[in-house]
């Protein structure tokens, strides 16, 4: 299948060739002979009902200081000139992100957007899990300091974090004897207009925070991210260690529970976070972890994702 693909993502200068999932998706697209373009979210425009992007042909290469070669920019009609758009810019999930989903709604599904922009907009990672209460830890979403203090009194050891944060930024572990909760709430109140999310601390995180990739609703692989000593966050860019991991029976139960919903909503490429026996997030915006899982499990998840995209195009 010959496809014209546009990847909406951050600047190519930010690519880490050994860890970036968008990068290997681009490499696989090239391997299949697709014509690939790159554009930034700010390059999107809407003229009346026509959605266009100032896009540049791109050639990805596994060269650390030059991961992508960009051609001259051209105006591309996303409904007429493109078959598939990968919406891959990193959060924060702010009004800029939401606006991009509204614009892409005007081209999807005529042009297949992965993931479906309406459901990306309506399934923020930390809110989406509340559709599956039996799978998540004790959780509070609130701006009310009294409610947060009551939650802490009930669970004693808690995590507080921004509702729309990403990458471990702004995550605080408030231990039973910690006197800083009020200061943290004041900080959040100054920085964010949205509620915060508080969850019961899960001691099992010391054994790892598992990232599971689901492709078209089916589990495809996992990696275990172990936090560094003295660190509550397992994100690899703050020192977390990636370890090989398979899927437990509980992991498969979680995937079987959420998989049909992901498939129904056109969420083809999703990453979930599992600590112990519970799910803490469902990442639909710009999931990561492909390369780490590939290395430990001898798979090529980017090929599986493109197979799923091709299958959806053929079925449509």
N, C-alpha and C positions, 0 to 999 in steps of 0.2 A: 504494500500500500504506500503510495506517495502522498505525503501530507505537507501542508504549509502550516508551520507551528510558530506561534508567538509566545515568548516567555516574558511575563510581566514580573519583574523582580528588582532587587536592589542593584546598585552599580556593580559591574563585573569586577571592579577593583577590590570588592569585599570578599570575593570567592576564596575559600580555603580548599585547595584541590583534594586534600585527603579526608575532608569531612563534609563538604557541601553537597546536599542532596539535589539541589537544582542543577548543579554542575554535571553530575552523572546522568541526570535525566536529559540534559542537553547533549552530552556525549552519545547516549544511546539513540537519541533522535537522529543525530548525524550518521551514526552507524547504519541506520535503516534507510538512509537516503532522503530524509525529510529536509525541506527547506526551512531553516530556523532563523527567527528574528528575535531581537532583544529590545525591550523598551522599559522605561521607568514608569511608575504610576503617574508621575507628573506629566508624562508625555501623552496621556489620554486626553482627548477632546471630544466634545459632542456638538455637532453642527445640526441644529434641528433635531432630527431623529437619527442622524448618521453618526456612528461612533468610530473614530479614527485614532491612530497612534502614530507618533513620529518615531518609527522603529528603524532599527539598523540590522542588516544581515550580520549574523554572528557565527564564528567558528570557534568552538571550545577546544582546548588542548591542555593536556596534563603537564603544564609548565608553571612552576610556582609563582614566578614574577610576571607571568603574562598568560593568564588562564583563558583569555578570550580575545579574539581578534574581531573588531567591529568594523563593518563597512560604512559607507556613507548613509546618512539618514534619509528615509523616504516616508511619505505619508501612506499609511496602509489602512484600508477600509477593513475593519475587523469582522464585519459581517460578510463581505464579498470576497476578500482576498485571503482569508485565513480559515483553516479547518479546525484547529485546536488552539486554545489559549491556556497556558499553565499560569494560574494566579499564584505566584510564589514569593511575593515580597514579605519580608518579616514584619511581625507586629512591631509597635503597639497597635492594638485594635482600636483605633481612634476614628474621628469623623472623616479623616482622609481615607482610611481603609474602607469605611462604610460607603463613602461616596463612590469609590472605585467599584464596589459591588453593584451599586445602583446603575452605573454606566454599563457595566458588563451584562446586566440583566437585559439590556436592549439588543444584545447579539446572541445570547444563549437562549435556546439550544441550537439555533441555526448554525452558529459556530459553537462547538462544544467547549465549555469552560470547565476546567478541572482545578478546584472543586466547584460545583454549582454555586454561583455567586449569591443567590437568594438564601441558600442554606448556610453558606459561610457567614453571612450577615446574621442569620437567626440562630446560630449555634456557637456562640462564644465559648471557648474551651472550658472556663470555670463555671459557666451556667448550664452548659449542655449536660453535664453529669447529673444535674438535679432531675433530669427526666428518668434517671435510673437510681432512685434513692436506696434500693437494696444493695447497690454495688459500691456506694461511696462511704467515706468516713463521716462521723458527725460533723456537720457543716452549718455555719451561719453566714448569711450575707446581709450586711446591715451598715448603716451610717450612725446608728444610735449607740453612743458610748456605754450607756447602761446595759443595753442588750449584749454588747461585747464583753463587758465585765461579768455579767451573769453567765455567759457561755464559758468564760474562763473559770469562774467559780465552780461550774459543773464539771469541767474536764481538766482543770488545773494546768495541764501541759498542752500548749496550743501553738499553732502556726498562724500568723496573720500575714496577708499579702494583698497587693492591689488586685482588684477584680479583673482588670484588663492588662495586667503586666505580662511580661514574658522573659524567658531566659534566666529566671531566678532573681531578677531585679526586684528589690523591695520586699524580699521574703524574710520575715523575722520569726525566730523560735523564741517564744515567751515561756520560760520555765516557771514552775510553781513559785519559786522564790525571787523571780525577776521583778524589779521595781520600775521597769521602763515602759510598761504598757501605755500609760497615759501620754508619755512623750512620743511613742510611736503613733498613737492615734492623732495627736496634734500635728505631727509631721505629715501623715496621710491627708489630714483635713486641709493642710496648706497646699499639698501637691495635687490632689485629685478631687474631682467633683462627684465621682461615683462612690458607691458603697465599697467597703472592703470585704474580703472573704476571710473567715476564720475557720480553721479545721482542727480537730483533735490531733495532737502530735502522734505520729505512728512510729514507735521505736523500731519497727521492722525496717525503717529507712536505712539503718546502719548496715543492713545486709544488702541494701540496694533499692533503687527506684527503677523499675523495669519499663523500658520503652518497647511497646509492641506495635508493629506496623500491620495495618489491615488494608488489603487491596480489594476494592469492590465488596466490602463487608466480610472478607475472609482473612483470618490471621496468616501472615506471610513470613514472620520472623520476629526475633526479639533480641534486645541487648540489655544487660544489667548495668546501671550506672551507680557506682558506689561513691558516696561522699568522702571527701578528704577528712583526715583527722581534725576535729574541732570545727567542722563545717556542717551545717544542717542541710545545705543544698547539694544536690547530686549533679547539677548541670556541669557538663565537661569543661565549659569555658571558665568555670570558677574552681577547677581542680578536681572534678569528679573523675573517677576511673571507669573505663568501659571494660566489662567482663563478658565473656560468652554466656549465653543463657538460652535454654529451651523454654517450652511452654508447659506449665503445670496444668493439672486438671482444672484448677480454679481459673487460671488464665483463659483456658478454652471455654469455660462456662461464661466468663465475662464477655468474651468475643462473640459467643453464640447469642447472648442476650442483646448485644447492641448491633450486631452485624446486619440484621434485616433493616433496621432503621437507617443505618449508613447507606445501604444499597438503595433503599427507597428514595433517599434525599439526594442522590447523585454525588455522594461524598466518596470518591473513588480512592483517594490516597489520604489515609488517616493514621495518626499516631496516638496511642493511648498510654497513659502513665499508670502503673500499678505498683503499689507498695504493699507487701504482704498479700492479703486477700481482698484488698479494696482498690478501686479505681479513683484516682485523684483528678485527672483531666482527660478531656478528649480533644486532641489538637487537629483542627480542620483547616487552619489558615495556611501554615507553611511548615508541615511536619518535617522532621529531620530524623536521621539515624540510619539511612540506607547504607552508607558506606561502611559503617561500623558493623552492621549486621552481615553485610556481604563478606567482610573479612573473616568474621568468626564462624560463619555458617556455610561458606562456599557457594553462595547464591548470587544472583544478579537481580535484585528487586526492581531496579529501574526498567529492566526488560519486562518483568511481570506487569509493571504499571502500564507500560506502553501496550502490552498485549491486551490488558483490560480496556484501555482507551480505544484501541482498534476494534475490539469486540463490540463496544458500545456504538461506535460509528457504524459498523456493519449492521447491527441490530436496528439502528434508527433509520 
